[in-house]
Amino acid sequence: MKKLTMFLSSIILFMFIFSLTGCSQKRMIYKKPGATKYTSAARQRATMRSYKVLGKRYNPTYVEVGQVMYGISSWYGPNFHGKYTSNGEVYNMHARTAAHKTWPMDTMVKVKNLQNGKSTIVRINDRGPFVRGRIIDCSYAAGKELGLDRMGIARVEVQVVGFAGKVHSAAMIAKAKNRHTQTRIRLSNFGVQVGAFRRYEGARIYKRKYANFDHRYKPIIKKFSAVDGAPLYRVWLMGFGSEQEARDFKAQHAMPGAFIVRK
């Protein structure tokens, strides 16, 4: 009897420890801002759409503080000075800005030149560079701080450090990573329609069904008027950061009747 009691106690202790481990899994803080002081809401939506340049398709998506990318950096200056950037600003080669192919407008990034150790912080306000191997195109001012005015191009580390002018310190980023509480930015909101009903109760049942399906996405009910005048209640699973993310989710969960929507 004593051995049985000890065995059951061990099982309970194991389950308790397992439950604590499960609770410590990565917890992402999602943030979906509207217009910033630099970019309008309409421009944010437009710059997050899939696009094609020189035969290659690019799918903009969300990023999170602390995210890192490695590649080649270049710079652009006088030939573009005074022209419009992708977010609607007039390009100023003397400001610390940059172009990136997929990260959201107004993402603040720290660019470090791995060849000389120099670094600077820039705000993304344009799309590019559309040259193979290059991941970021810095303004003249930022490029000069990195030594690109002399080198032309250089291998760099690019790290997300904030959004829309707000920059997190290295200590804050390290702390957030350690606690798994990095802020993830969403500047678009794609969804998947998982059902459509004539009766509201049917839509409510489906909404409850998908309430805990995936904590990253939230089910909502949208009311539409049908051709005959009767209401139609559609159930959308919202919160996807890009069209490609929504398509991947739909394919992964075998939803042949579902389709992509955008709020």
Helices and strands as residue ranges (DSSP letters): H 2-23, E 29-31, H 41-47, E 51-53, E 56-58, E 63-64, E 68-76, E 97-99, E 107-113, E 119-126, E 134-139, H 140-146, H 148-151, E 154-163, E 166-167, H 170-179, E 183-185, E 190-197, H 200-210, E 218-225, E 231-240, H 243-252, E 259-262
